[in-house]
């Protein structure tokens, strides 16, 4: 039996397991996390992505996603 094309799968986001729908891309993941439009850096499986490719980069079972948000501040 083949797995359903519409099944959810698990990725790890900043070390935590998270289930996402099949076909999820990085920009969709950021939207689900409430980070759409925010200044973030994203790496998938240790590969740093260019911001303009977030909508093209589909996620797969077991991917490891690191999301870092730019924070201003200082003295």
PDB file of N, CA, C, O and CB in Angstrom:
ATOM      1  N   UNK A   1       0.843  -1.180   0.000  1.00  0.00           N
ATOM      2  CA  UNK A   1       0.000   0.000   0.000  1.00  0.00           C
ATOM      3  C   UNK A   1       0.886   1.239   0.000  1.00  0.00           C
ATOM      4  O   UNK A   1       1.822   1.336   0.793  1.00  0.00           O
ATOM      5  CB  UNK A   1      -0.958   0.000   1.218  1.00  0.00           C
ATOM      6  N   UNK A   2       0.592   2.186  -0.886  1.00  0.00           N
ATOM      7  CA  UNK A   2       1.368   3.411  -0.962  1.00  0.00           C
ATOM      8  C   UNK A   2       0.799   4.440   0.000  1.00  0.00           C
ATOM      9  O   UNK A   2      -0.409   4.482   0.232  1.00  0.00           O
ATOM     10  CB  UNK A   2       1.384   3.960  -2.397  1.00  0.00           C
ATOM     11  N   UNK A   3       1.700   5.297   0.578  1.00  0.00           N
ATOM     12  CA  UNK A   3       1.194   6.353   1.446  1.00  0.00           C
ATOM     13  C   UNK A   3       0.374   7.354   0.632  1.00  0.00           C
ATOM     14  O   UNK A   3       0.635   7.570  -0.551  1.00  0.00           O
ATOM     15  CB  UNK A   3       2.356   7.067   2.169  1.00  0.00           C
ATOM     16  N   UNK A   4      -0.603   7.950   1.273  1.00  0.00           N
ATOM     17  CA  UNK A   4      -1.444   8.951   0.625  1.00  0.00           C
ATOM     18  C   UNK A   4      -0.632  10.188   0.279  1.00  0.00           C
ATOM     19  O   UNK A   4       0.233  10.608   1.046  1.00  0.00           O
ATOM     20  CB  UNK A   4      -2.626   9.327   1.524  1.00  0.00           C
ATOM     21  N   UNK A   5      -0.913  10.762  -0.872  1.00  0.00           N
ATOM     22  CA  UNK A   5      -0.247  11.990  -1.293  1.00  0.00           C
ATOM     23  C   UNK A   5      -0.645  13.152  -0.381  1.00  0.00           C
ATOM     24  O   UNK A   5       0.073  14.149  -0.308  1.00  0.00           O
ATOM     25  CB  UNK A   5      -0.591  12.316  -2.761  1.00  0.00           C
ATOM     26  N   UNK A   6      -1.785  13.036   0.318  1.00  0.00           N
ATOM     27  CA  UNK A   6      -2.286  14.130   1.141  1.00  0.00           C
ATOM     28  C   UNK A   6      -1.991  13.944   2.626  1.00  0.00           C
ATOM     29  O   UNK A   6      -2.524  14.685   3.452  1.00  0.00           O
ATOM     30  CB  UNK A   6      -3.767  14.278   0.940  1.00  0.00           C
ATOM     31  N   UNK A   7      -1.167  12.985   2.977  1.00  0.00           N
ATOM     32  CA  UNK A   7      -0.891  12.693   4.382  1.00  0.00           C
ATOM     33  C   UNK A   7       0.009  13.754   4.996  1.00  0.00           C
ATOM     34  O   UNK A   7       0.844  14.355   4.320  1.00  0.00           O
ATOM     35  CB  UNK A   7      -0.247  11.314   4.525  1.00  0.00           C
ATOM     36  N   UNK A   8      -0.180  13.970   6.288  1.00  0.00           N
ATOM     37  CA  UNK A   8       0.734  14.832   7.035  1.00  0.00           C
ATOM     38  C   UNK A   8       2.041  14.074   7.249  1.00  0.00           C
ATOM     39  O   UNK A   8       2.074  12.844   7.197  1.00  0.00           O
ATOM     40  CB  UNK A   8       0.109  15.276   8.405  1.00  0.00           C
ATOM     41  N   UNK A   9       3.104  14.813   7.485  1.00  0.00           N
ATOM     42  CA  UNK A   9       4.385  14.193   7.794  1.00  0.00           C
ATOM     43  C   UNK A   9       5.094  15.041   8.830  1.00  0.00           C
ATOM     44  O   UNK A   9       4.665  16.154   9.137  1.00  0.00           O
ATOM     45  CB  UNK A   9       5.255  14.028   6.520  1.00  0.00           C
ATOM     46  N   UNK A  10       6.176  14.511   9.363  1.00  0.00           N
ATOM     47  CA  UNK A  10       6.887  15.176  10.454  1.00  0.00           C
ATOM     48  C   UNK A  10       8.196  15.785   9.975  1.00  0.00           C
ATOM     49  O   UNK A  10       8.985  15.151   9.274  1.00  0.00           O
ATOM     50  CB  UNK A  10       7.155  14.194  11.588  1.00  0.00           C
ATOM     51  N   UNK A  11       8.401  17.042  10.380  1.00  0.00           N
ATOM     52  CA  UNK A  11       9.677  17.725  10.213  1.00  0.00           C
ATOM     53  C   UNK A  11      10.107  18.180  11.606  1.00  0.00           C
ATOM     54  O   UNK A  11       9.309  18.157  12.543  1.00  0.00           O
ATOM     55  CB  UNK A  11       9.571  18.945   9.197  1.00  0.00           C
ATOM     56  N   UNK A  12      11.335  18.583  11.739  1.00  0.00           N
ATOM     57  CA  UNK A  12      11.831  19.110  13.011  1.00  0.00           C
ATOM     58  C   UNK A  12      12.122  20.591  12.812  1.00  0.00           C
ATOM     59  O   UNK A  12      12.924  20.970  11.958  1.00  0.00           O
ATOM     60  CB  UNK A  12      13.114  18.335  13.502  1.00  0.00           C
ATOM     61  N   UNK A  13      11.466  21.413  13.604  1.00  0.00           N
ATOM     62  CA  UNK A  13      11.629  22.864  13.508  1.00  0.00           C
ATOM     63  C   UNK A  13      12.311  23.342  14.781  1.00  0.00           C
ATOM     64  O   UNK A  13      11.757  23.243  15.876  1.00  0.00           O
ATOM     65  CB  UNK A  13      10.251  23.588  13.297  1.00  0.00           C
ATOM     66  N   UNK A  14      13.513  23.858  14.618  1.00  0.00           N
ATOM     67  CA  UNK A  14      14.321  24.290  15.757  1.00  0.00           C
ATOM     68  C   UNK A  14      14.406  23.179  16.806  1.00  0.00           C
ATOM     69  O   UNK A  14      14.351  23.431  18.010  1.00  0.00           O
ATOM     70  CB  UNK A  14      13.732  25.573  16.382  1.00  0.00           C
ATOM     71  N   UNK A  15      14.541  21.946  16.317  1.00  0.00           N
ATOM     72  CA  UNK A  15      14.726  20.794  17.193  1.00  0.00           C
ATOM     73  C   UNK A  15      13.453  20.135  17.681  1.00  0.00           C
ATOM     74  O   UNK A  15      13.514  19.062  18.282  1.00  0.00           O
ATOM     75  CB  UNK A  15      15.510  21.198  18.352  1.00  0.00           C
ATOM     76  N   UNK A  16      12.302  20.743  17.442  1.00  0.00           N
ATOM     77  CA  UNK A  16      11.029  20.184  17.910  1.00  0.00           C
ATOM     78  C   UNK A  16      10.269  19.533  16.759  1.00  0.00           C
ATOM     79  O   UNK A  16      10.161  20.121  15.683  1.00  0.00           O
ATOM     80  CB  UNK A  16      10.166  21.280  18.561  1.00  0.00           C
ATOM     81  N   UNK A  17       9.739  18.321  16.969  1.00  0.00           N
ATOM     82  CA  UNK A  17       8.956  17.686  15.913  1.00  0.00           C
ATOM     83  C   UNK A  17       7.656  18.451  15.676  1.00  0.00           C
ATOM     84  O   UNK A  17       7.017  18.935  16.611  1.00  0.00           O
ATOM     85  CB  UNK A  17       8.657  16.220  16.271  1.00  0.00           C
ATOM     86  N   UNK A  18       7.284  18.545  14.401  1.00  0.00           N
ATOM     87  CA  UNK A  18       6.051  19.236  14.032  1.00  0.00           C
ATOM     88  C   UNK A  18       5.458  18.534  12.818  1.00  0.00           C
ATOM     89  O   UNK A  18       6.169  18.234  11.859  1.00  0.00           O
ATOM     90  CB  UNK A  18       6.310  20.754  13.736  1.00  0.00           C
ATOM     91  N   UNK A  19       4.163  18.275  12.861  1.00  0.00           N
ATOM     92  CA  UNK A  19       3.483  17.649  11.730  1.00  0.00           C
ATOM     93  C   UNK A  19       2.984  18.750  10.802  1.00  0.00           C
ATOM     94  O   UNK A  19       2.413  19.745  11.246  1.00  0.00           O
ATOM     95  CB  UNK A  19       2.302  16.738  12.206  1.00  0.00           C
ATOM     96  N   UNK A  20       3.209  18.553   9.514  1.00  0.00           N
ATOM     97  CA  UNK A  20       2.779  19.521   8.504  1.00  0.00           C
ATOM     98  C   UNK A  20       2.081  18.762   7.377  1.00  0.00           C
ATOM     99  O   UNK A  20       2.348  17.578   7.174  1.00  0.00           O
ATOM    100  CB  UNK A  20       3.993  20.353   7.956  1.00  0.00           C
ATOM    101  N   UNK A  21       1.197  19.426   6.648  1.00  0.00           N
ATOM    102  CA  UNK A  21       0.517  18.771   5.531  1.00  0.00           C
ATOM    103  C   UNK A  21       1.470  18.518   4.365  1.00  0.00           C
ATOM    104  O   UNK A  21       2.431  19.261   4.166  1.00  0.00           O
ATOM    105  CB  UNK A  21      -0.666  19.618   5.063  1.00  0.00           C
ATOM    106  N   UNK A  22       1.199  17.477   3.605  1.00  0.00           N
ATOM    107  CA  UNK A  22       1.967  17.212   2.393  1.00  0.00           C
ATOM    108  C   UNK A  22       1.929  18.454   1.505  1.00  0.00           C
ATOM    109  O   UNK A  22       0.910  19.140   1.431  1.00  0.00           O
ATOM    110  CB  UNK A  22       1.409  15.966   1.635  1.00  0.00           C
ATOM    111  N   UNK A  23       3.036  18.734   0.839  1.00  0.00           N
ATOM    112  CA  UNK A  23       3.116  19.893  -0.050  1.00  0.00           C
ATOM    113  C   UNK A  23       3.499  21.186   0.645  1.00  0.00           C
ATOM    114  O   UNK A  23       3.537  22.238   0.007  1.00  0.00           O
ATOM    115  CB  UNK A  23       1.816  20.082  -0.732  1.00  0.00           C
ATOM    116  N   UNK A  24       3.785  21.132   1.941  1.00  0.00           N
ATOM    117  CA  UNK A  24       4.151  22.343   2.671  1.00  0.00           C
ATOM    118  C   UNK A  24       5.497  22.856   2.186  1.00  0.00           C
ATOM    119  O   UNK A  24       6.457  22.093   2.074  1.00  0.00           O
ATOM    120  CB  UNK A  24       4.193  22.077   4.190  1.00  0.00           C
ATOM    121  N   UNK A  25       5.564  24.148   1.898  1.00  0.00           N
ATOM    122  CA  UNK A  25       6.826  24.782   1.536  1.00  0.00           C
ATOM    123  C   UNK A  25       7.277  25.640   2.720  1.00  0.00           C
ATOM    124  O   UNK A  25       6.533  25.819   3.685  1.00  0.00           O
ATOM    125  CB  UNK A  25       6.682  25.643   0.225  1.00  0.00           C
ATOM    126  N   UNK A  26       8.476  26.158   2.638  1.00  0.00           N
ATOM    127  CA  UNK A  26       9.034  26.947   3.741  1.00  0.00           C
ATOM    128  C   UNK A  26       8.173  28.164   4.027  1.00  0.00           C
ATOM    129  O   UNK A  26       7.930  28.480   5.192  1.00  0.00           O
ATOM    130  CB  UNK A  26      10.468  27.383   3.420  1.00  0.00           C
ATOM    131  N   UNK A  27       7.703  28.857   2.994  1.00  0.00           N
ATOM    132  CA  UNK A  27       6.887  30.047   3.257  1.00  0.00           C
ATOM    133  C   UNK A  27       5.579  29.678   3.960  1.00  0.00           C
ATOM    134  O   UNK A  27       5.104  30.431   4.810  1.00  0.00           O
ATOM    135  CB  UNK A  27       6.585  30.788   1.943  1.00  0.00           C
ATOM    136  N   UNK A  28       4.995  28.527   3.616  1.00  0.00           N
ATOM    137  CA  UNK A  28       3.776  28.071   4.305  1.00  0.00           C
ATOM    138  C   UNK A  28       4.071  27.738   5.761  1.00  0.00           C
ATOM    139  O   UNK A  28       3.269  28.037   6.646  1.00  0.00           O
ATOM    140  CB  UNK A  28       3.178  26.839   3.594  1.00  0.00           C
ATOM    141  N   UNK A  29       5.217  27.123   6.008  1.00  0.00           N
ATOM    142  CA  UNK A  29       5.608  26.809   7.381  1.00  0.00           C
ATOM    143  C   UNK A  29       5.756  28.088   8.191  1.00  0.00           C
ATOM    144  O   UNK A  29       5.275  28.167   9.321  1.00  0.00           O
ATOM    145  CB  UNK A  29       6.922  26.005   7.404  1.00  0.00           C
ATOM    146  N   UNK A  30       6.418  29.089   7.623  1.00  0.00           N
ATOM    147  CA  UNK A  30       6.585  30.366   8.323  1.00  0.00           C
ATOM    148  C   UNK A  30       5.230  31.010   8.610  1.00  0.00           C
ATOM    149  O   UNK A  30       5.035  31.598   9.674  1.00  0.00           O
ATOM    150  CB  UNK A  30       7.461  31.325   7.494  1.00  0.00           C
ATOM    151  N   UNK A  31       4.303  30.900   7.676  1.00  0.00           N
ATOM    152  CA  UNK A  31       2.955  31.430   7.880  1.00  0.00           C
ATOM    153  C   UNK A  31       2.283  30.715   9.045  1.00  0.00           C
ATOM    154  O   UNK A  31       1.678  31.359   9.903  1.00  0.00           O
ATOM    155  CB  UNK A  31       2.108  31.282   6.596  1.00  0.00           C
ATOM    156  N   UNK A  32       2.386  29.376   9.082  1.00  0.00           N
ATOM    157  CA  UNK A  32       1.805  28.582  10.177  1.00  0.00           C
ATOM    158  C   UNK A  32       2.410  28.966  11.521  1.00  0.00           C
ATOM    159  O   UNK A  32       1.742  28.882  12.552  1.00  0.00           O
ATOM    160  CB  UNK A  32       2.014  27.081   9.922  1.00  0.00           C
ATOM    161  N   UNK A  33       3.678  29.387  11.513  1.00  0.00           N
ATOM    162  CA  UNK A  33       4.377  29.759  12.739  1.00  0.00           C
ATOM    163  C   UNK A  33       4.131  31.222  13.133  1.00  0.00           C
ATOM    164  O   UNK A  33       4.615  31.669  14.173  1.00  0.00           O
ATOM    165  CB  UNK A  33       5.866  29.516  12.573  1.00  0.00           C
ATOM    166  N   UNK A  34       3.388  31.963  12.316  1.00  0.00           N
ATOM    167  CA  UNK A  34       3.140  33.377  12.593  1.00  0.00           C
ATOM    168  C   UNK A  34       4.325  34.260  12.265  1.00  0.00           C
ATOM    169  O   UNK A  34       4.457  35.356  12.808  1.00  0.00           O
ATOM    170  CB  UNK A  34       2.770  33.559  14.033  1.00  0.00           C
ATOM    171  N   UNK A  35       5.192  33.787  11.376  1.00  0.00           N
ATOM    172  CA  UNK A  35       6.407  34.539  11.039  1.00  0.00           C
ATOM    173  C   UNK A  35       6.401  35.079   9.616  1.00  0.00           C
ATOM    174  O   UNK A  35       7.410  35.615   9.159  1.00  0.00           O
ATOM    175  CB  UNK A  35       7.616  33.665  11.232  1.00  0.00           C
ATOM    176  N   UNK A  36       5.290  34.950   8.911  1.00  0.00           N
ATOM    177  CA  UNK A  36       5.212  35.455   7.534  1.00  0.00           C
ATOM    178  C   UNK A  36       5.508  36.949   7.522  1.00  0.00           C
ATOM    179  O   UNK A  36       4.961  37.704   8.326  1.00  0.00           O
ATOM    180  CB  UNK A  36       3.813  35.172   6.913  1.00  0.00           C
ATOM    181  N   UNK A  37       6.371  37.368   6.611  1.00  0.00           N
ATOM    182  CA  UNK A  37       6.705  38.784   6.484  1.00  0.00           C
ATOM    183  C   UNK A  37       7.729  39.285   7.494  1.00  0.00           C
ATOM    184  O   UNK A  37       8.153  40.439   7.421  1.00  0.00           O
ATOM    185  CB  UNK A  37       5.470  39.590   6.612  1.00  0.00           C
ATOM    186  N   UNK A  38       8.129  38.444   8.427  1.00  0.00           N
ATOM    187  CA  UNK A  38       9.124  38.848   9.426  1.00  0.00           C
ATOM    188  C   UNK A  38      10.523  38.628   8.874  1.00  0.00           C
ATOM    189  O   UNK A  38      10.712  37.861   7.930  1.00  0.00           O
ATOM    190  CB  UNK A  38       8.935  38.061  10.749  1.00  0.00           C
ATOM    191  N   UNK A  39      11.492  39.297   9.460  1.00  0.00           N
ATOM    192  CA  UNK A  39      12.892  39.129   9.050  1.00  0.00           C
ATOM    193  C   UNK A  39      13.447  37.882   9.723  1.00  0.00           C
ATOM    194  O   UNK A  39      13.780  37.889  10.908  1.00  0.00           O
ATOM    195  CB  UNK A  39      13.751  40.390   9.415  1.00  0.00           C
ATOM    196  N   UNK A  40      13.536  36.812   8.940  1.00  0.00           N
ATOM    197  CA  UNK A  40      14.041  35.550   9.455  1.00  0.00           C
ATOM    198  C   UNK A  40      15.074  34.984   8.494  1.00  0.00           C
ATOM    199  O   UNK A  40      15.097  35.310   7.307  1.00  0.00           O
ATOM    200  CB  UNK A  40      12.892  34.545   9.674  1.00  0.00           C
ATOM    201  N   UNK A  41      15.921  34.135   9.038  1.00  0.00           N
ATOM    202  CA  UNK A  41      16.832  33.325   8.236  1.00  0.00           C
ATOM    203  C   UNK A  41      16.395  31.884   8.415  1.00  0.00           C
ATOM    204  O   UNK A  41      16.047  31.467   9.520  1.00  0.00           O
ATOM    205  CB  UNK A  41      18.344  33.534   8.655  1.00  0.00           C
ATOM    206  N   UNK A  42      16.411  31.121   7.328  1.00  0.00           N
ATOM    207  CA  UNK A  42      15.951  29.740   7.371  1.00  0.00           C
ATOM    208  C   UNK A  42      16.996  28.825   6.752  1.00  0.00           C
ATOM    209  O   UNK A  42      17.552  29.114   5.693  1.00  0.00           O
ATOM    210  CB  UNK A  42      14.604  29.591   6.645  1.00  0.00           C
ATOM    211  N   UNK A  43      17.250  27.714   7.437  1.00  0.00           N
ATOM    212  CA  UNK A  43      18.098  26.652   6.890  1.00  0.00           C
ATOM    213  C   UNK A  43      17.289  25.355   6.930  1.00  0.00           C
ATOM    214  O   UNK A  43      16.589  25.073   7.903  1.00  0.00           O
ATOM    215  CB  UNK A  43      19.455  26.512   7.699  1.00  0.00           C
ATOM    216  N   UNK A  44      17.398  24.579   5.863  1.00  0.00           N
ATOM    217  CA  UNK A  44      16.772  23.262   5.808  1.00  0.00           C
ATOM    218  C   UNK A  44      17.895  22.253   5.617  1.00  0.00           C
ATOM    219  O   UNK A  44      18.644  22.307   4.641  1.00  0.00           O
ATOM    220  CB  UNK A  44      15.696  23.165   4.651  1.00  0.00           C
ATOM    221  N   UNK A  45      17.994  21.341   6.559  1.00  0.00           N
ATOM    222  CA  UNK A  45      19.060  20.338   6.526  1.00  0.00           C
ATOM    223  C   UNK A  45      20.432  20.989   6.366  1.00  0.00           C
ATOM    224  O   UNK A  45      21.274  20.543   5.586  1.00  0.00           O
ATOM    225  CB  UNK A  45      18.817  19.343   5.388  1.00  0.00           C
ATOM    226  N   UNK A  46      20.622  22.058   7.132  1.00  0.00           N
ATOM    227  CA  UNK A  46      21.885  22.806   7.206  1.00  0.00           C
ATOM    228  C   UNK A  46      22.203  23.627   5.961  1.00  0.00           C
ATOM    229  O   UNK A  46      23.300  24.175   5.850  1.00  0.00           O
ATOM    230  CB  UNK A  46      23.008  21.856   7.455  1.00  0.00           C
ATOM    231  N   UNK A  47      21.264  23.721   5.026  1.00  0.00           N
ATOM    232  CA  UNK A  47      21.437  24.551   3.824  1.00  0.00           C
ATOM    233  C   UNK A  47      20.669  25.856   4.034  1.00  0.00           C
ATOM    234  O   UNK A  47      19.448  25.847   4.184  1.00  0.00           O
ATOM    235  CB  UNK A  47      20.933  23.799   2.525  1.00  0.00           C
ATOM    236  N   UNK A  48      21.391  26.976   4.044  1.00  0.00           N
ATOM    237  CA  UNK A  48      20.753  28.273   4.221  1.00  0.00           C
ATOM    238  C   UNK A  48      20.030  28.642   2.929  1.00  0.00           C
ATOM    239  O   UNK A  48      20.597  28.574   1.839  1.00  0.00           O
ATOM    240  CB  UNK A  48      21.795  29.366   4.611  1.00  0.00           C
ATOM    241  N   UNK A  49      18.770  29.032   3.077  1.00  0.00           N
ATOM    242  CA  UNK A  49      17.949  29.362   1.913  1.00  0.00           C
ATOM    243  C   UNK A  49      17.913  30.859   1.678  1.00  0.00           C
ATOM    244  O   UNK A  49      17.952  31.651   2.619  1.00  0.00           O
ATOM    245  CB  UNK A  49      16.532  28.827   2.088  1.00  0.00           C
ATOM    246  N   UNK A  50      17.838  31.235   0.420  1.00  0.00           N
ATOM    247  CA  UNK A  50      17.608  32.644   0.071  1.00  0.00           C
ATOM    248  C   UNK A  50      16.136  32.942   0.281  1.00  0.00           C
ATOM    249  O   UNK A  50      15.280  32.113  -0.029  1.00  0.00           O
ATOM    250  CB  UNK A  50      18.041  32.955  -1.409  1.00  0.00           C
ATOM    251  N   UNK A  51      15.841  34.102   0.797  1.00  0.00           N
ATOM    252  CA  UNK A  51      14.459  34.490   1.104  1.00  0.00           C
ATOM    253  C   UNK A  51      13.537  34.320  -0.107  1.00  0.00           C
ATOM    254  O   UNK A  51      12.391  33.900   0.051  1.00  0.00           O
ATOM    255  CB  UNK A  51      14.417  35.942   1.589  1.00  0.00           C
ATOM    256  N   UNK A  52      14.006  34.631  -1.278  1.00  0.00           N
ATOM    257  CA  UNK A  52      13.191  34.543  -2.487  1.00  0.00           C
ATOM    258  C   UNK A  52      12.848  33.119  -2.907  1.00  0.00           C
ATOM    259  O   UNK A  52      12.049  32.922  -3.823  1.00  0.00           O
ATOM    260  CB  UNK A  52      13.894  35.221  -3.605  1.00  0.00           C
ATOM    261  N   UNK A  53      13.439  32.129  -2.253  1.00  0.00           N
ATOM    262  CA  UNK A  53      13.161  30.738  -2.621  1.00  0.00           C
ATOM    263  C   UNK A  53      12.262  30.025  -1.614  1.00  0.00           C
ATOM    264  O   UNK A  53      11.964  28.844  -1.794  1.00  0.00           O
ATOM    265  CB  UNK A  53      14.457  29.978  -2.761  1.00  0.00           C
ATOM    266  N   UNK A  54      11.831  30.700  -0.577  1.00  0.00           N
ATOM    267  CA  UNK A  54      11.031  30.057   0.468  1.00  0.00           C
ATOM    268  C   UNK A  54       9.768  29.407  -0.099  1.00  0.00           C
ATOM    269  O   UNK A  54       9.377  28.326   0.341  1.00  0.00           O
ATOM    270  CB  UNK A  54      10.650  31.076   1.539  1.00  0.00           C
ATOM    271  N   UNK A  55       9.131  30.058  -1.069  1.00  0.00           N
ATOM    272  CA  UNK A  55       7.885  29.498  -1.636  1.00  0.00           C
ATOM    273  C   UNK A  55       8.160  28.326  -2.577  1.00  0.00           C
ATOM    274  O   UNK A  55       7.246  27.562  -2.888  1.00  0.00           O
ATOM    275  CB  UNK A  55       7.108  30.588  -2.391  1.00  0.00           C
ATOM    276  N   UNK A  56       9.392  28.173  -3.030  1.00  0.00           N
ATOM    277  CA  UNK A  56       9.741  27.083  -3.951  1.00  0.00           C
ATOM    278  C   UNK A  56      10.262  25.847  -3.232  1.00  0.00           C
ATOM    279  O   UNK A  56      10.226  24.750  -3.791  1.00  0.00           O
ATOM    280  CB  UNK A  56      10.778  27.558  -4.944  1.00  0.00           C
ATOM    281  N   UNK A  57      10.742  26.002  -2.009  1.00  0.00           N
ATOM    282  CA  UNK A  57      11.400  24.900  -1.299  1.00  0.00           C
ATOM    283  C   UNK A  57      10.370  24.083  -0.536  1.00  0.00           C
ATOM    284  O   UNK A  57       9.929  24.480   0.543  1.00  0.00           O
ATOM    285  CB  UNK A  57      12.482  25.436  -0.334  1.00  0.00           C
ATOM    286  N   UNK A  58       9.988  22.941  -1.097  1.00  0.00           N
ATOM    287  CA  UNK A  58       9.050  22.030  -0.428  1.00  0.00           C
ATOM    288  C   UNK A  58       9.767  21.267   0.666  1.00  0.00           C
ATOM    289  O   UNK A  58      10.956  20.967   0.553  1.00  0.00           O
ATOM    290  CB  UNK A  58       8.412  21.048  -1.437  1.00  0.00           C
ATOM    291  N   UNK A  59       9.043  20.957   1.719  1.00  0.00           N
ATOM    292  CA  UNK A  59       9.594  20.179   2.817  1.00  0.00           C
ATOM    293  C   UNK A  59       9.248  18.709   2.632  1.00  0.00           C
ATOM    294  O   UNK A  59       8.258  18.364   1.985  1.00  0.00           O
ATOM    295  CB  UNK A  59       9.069  20.694   4.171  1.00  0.00           C
ATOM    296  N   UNK A  60      10.084  17.844   3.213  1.00  0.00           N
ATOM    297  CA  UNK A  60       9.890  16.403   3.112  1.00  0.00           C
ATOM    298  C   UNK A  60      10.004  15.784   4.499  1.00  0.00           C
ATOM    299  O   UNK A  60      10.557  16.382   5.422  1.00  0.00           O
ATOM    300  CB  UNK A  60      10.921  15.769   2.139  1.00  0.00           C
ATOM    301  N   UNK A  61       9.472  14.581   4.625  1.00  0.00           N
ATOM    302  CA  UNK A  61       9.530  13.825   5.877  1.00  0.00           C
ATOM    303  C   UNK A  61      10.951  13.850   6.444  1.00  0.00           C
ATOM    304  O   UNK A  61      11.914  13.524   5.749  1.00  0.00           O
ATOM    305  CB  UNK A  61       9.062  12.363   5.654  1.00  0.00           C
ATOM    306  N   UNK A  62      11.067  14.243   7.716  1.00  0.00           N
ATOM    307  CA  UNK A  62      12.347  14.210   8.404  1.00  0.00           C
ATOM    308  C   UNK A  62      13.235  15.416   8.198  1.00  0.00           C
ATOM    309  O   UNK A  62      14.311  15.488   8.792  1.00  0.00           O
ATOM    310  CB  UNK A  62      13.074  13.029   7.989  1.00  0.00           C
ATOM    311  N   UNK A  63      12.815  16.380   7.366  1.00  0.00           N
ATOM    312  CA  UNK A  63      13.645  17.574   7.185  1.00  0.00           C
ATOM    313  C   UNK A  63      13.870  18.263   8.524  1.00  0.00           C
ATOM    314  O   UNK A  63      13.008  18.256   9.403  1.00  0.00           O
ATOM    315  CB  UNK A  63      12.991  18.550   6.182  1.00  0.00           C
ATOM    316  N   UNK A  64      15.037  18.849   8.652  1.00  0.00           N
ATOM    317  CA  UNK A  64      15.388  19.624   9.844  1.00  0.00           C
ATOM    318  C   UNK A  64      15.457  21.091   9.445  1.00  0.00           C
ATOM    319  O   UNK A  64      16.308  21.503   8.658  1.00  0.00           O
ATOM    320  CB  UNK A  64      16.751  19.141  10.467  1.00  0.00           C
ATOM    321  N   UNK A  65      14.542  21.864  10.006  1.00  0.00           N
ATOM    322  CA  UNK A  65      14.401  23.277   9.663  1.00  0.00           C
ATOM    323  C   UNK A  65      14.843  24.112  10.856  1.00  0.00           C
ATOM    324  O   UNK A  65      14.400  23.888  11.983  1.00  0.00           O
ATOM    325  CB  UNK A  65      12.933  23.617   9.256  1.00  0.00           C
ATOM    326  N   UNK A  66      15.713  25.069  10.600  1.00  0.00           N
ATOM    327  CA  UNK A  66      16.128  26.020  11.636  1.00  0.00           C
ATOM    328  C   UNK A  66      15.659  27.398  11.198  1.00  0.00           C
ATOM    329  O   UNK A  66      15.937  27.831  10.080  1.00  0.00           O
ATOM    330  CB  UNK A  66      17.691  25.992  11.868  1.00  0.00           C
ATOM    331  N   UNK A  67      14.949  28.081  12.082  1.00  0.00           N
ATOM    332  CA  UNK A  67      14.436  29.415  11.795  1.00  0.00           C
ATOM    333  C   UNK A  67      14.999  30.360  12.847  1.00  0.00           C
ATOM    334  O   UNK A  67      14.814  30.154  14.046  1.00  0.00           O
ATOM    335  CB  UNK A  67      12.865  29.441  11.783  1.00  0.00           C
ATOM    336  N   UNK A  68      15.682  31.388  12.386  1.00  0.00           N
ATOM    337  CA  UNK A  68      16.237  32.401  13.276  1.00  0.00           C
ATOM    338  C   UNK A  68      15.618  33.738  12.920  1.00  0.00           C
ATOM    339  O   UNK A  68      15.608  34.141  11.757  1.00  0.00           O
ATOM    340  CB  UNK A  68      17.790  32.459  13.177  1.00  0.00           C
ATOM    341  N   UNK A  69      15.101  34.421  13.930  1.00  0.00           N
ATOM    342  CA  UNK A  69      14.482  35.724  13.710  1.00  0.00           C
ATOM    343  C   UNK A  69      15.470  36.826  14.056  1.00  0.00           C
ATOM    344  O   UNK A  69      16.117  36.792  15.103  1.00  0.00           O
ATOM    345  CB  UNK A  69      13.192  35.871  14.545  1.00  0.00           C
ATOM    346  N   UNK A  70      15.580  37.813  13.155  1.00  0.00           N
ATOM    347  CA  UNK A  70      16.445  38.963  13.400  1.00  0.00           C
ATOM    348  C   UNK A  70      15.822  39.833  14.493  1.00  0.00           C
ATOM    349  O   UNK A  70      14.648  40.194  14.420  1.00  0.00           O
ATOM    350  CB  UNK A  70      16.665  39.785  12.093  1.00  0.00           C
ATOM    351  N   UNK A  71      16.613  40.159  15.487  1.00  0.00           N
ATOM    352  CA  UNK A  71      16.134  40.978  16.591  1.00  0.00           C
ATOM    353  C   UNK A  71      17.055  42.173  16.725  1.00  0.00           C
ATOM    354  O   UNK A  71      18.272  42.026  16.832  1.00  0.00           O
ATOM    355  CB  UNK A  71      16.069  40.168  17.917  1.00  0.00           C
ATOM    356  N   UNK A  72      16.465  43.358  16.720  1.00  0.00           N
ATOM    357  CA  UNK A  72      17.253  44.586  16.880  1.00  0.00           C
ATOM    358  C   UNK A  72      17.410  44.907  18.356  1.00  0.00           C
ATOM    359  O   UNK A  72      16.695  44.383  19.210  1.00  0.00           O
ATOM    360  CB  UNK A  72      16.590  45.773  16.138  1.00  0.00           C
ATOM    361  N   UNK A  73      18.340  45.759  18.622  1.00  0.00           N
ATOM    362  CA  UNK A  73      18.528  46.173  20.011  1.00  0.00           C
ATOM    363  C   UNK A  73      19.945  46.609  20.255  1.00  0.00           C
ATOM    364  O   UNK A  73      20.714  46.829  19.319  1.00  0.00           O
ATOM    365  CB  UNK A  73      18.162  45.051  20.962  1.00  0.00           C
ATOM    366  N   UNK A  74      20.275  46.730  21.479  1.00  0.00           N
ATOM    367  CA  UNK A  74      21.618  47.163  21.847  1.00  0.00           C
ATOM    368  C   UNK A  74      21.561  48.483  22.564  1.00  0.00           C
ATOM    369  O   UNK A  74      20.488  48.998  22.878  1.00  0.00           O
ATOM    370  CB  UNK A  74      22.515  47.268  20.622  1.00  0.00           C
ATOM    371  N   UNK A  75      22.728  49.022  22.816  1.00  0.00           N
ATOM    372  CA  UNK A  75      22.819  50.293  23.555  1.00  0.00           C
ATOM    373  C   UNK A  75      23.028  51.445  22.628  1.00  0.00           C
ATOM    374  O   UNK A  75      23.126  52.588  23.075  1.00  0.00           O
ATOM    375  CB  UNK A  75      23.940  50.254  24.569  1.00  0.00           C
TER     376      UNK A  75
END
